[in-house]
Amino acid sequence: MDNFLAVLAALIPSVGVGLLFWLAMRKIVRADRNERLALDRMDAEEREQADGAGR
């Protein structure tokens, strides 16, 4: 039982850092996706305005 607890205690920091890394990467990827969607919406609106003004 003591060996199991020692192994568990050794793995907890690595698992914690891995979890923090995963959460940070997830946040970055989602932010990038949302920014790209917002830029696409803005570009589409600008195109619509340019097409309307050119007529």
ABEGO torsion letter per residue (X at the ends): XAAAAAAAAAAAAAAAAAAAAAAAAAAAAAAAAAAAAAAAAAAAAAAAAAAAAAX
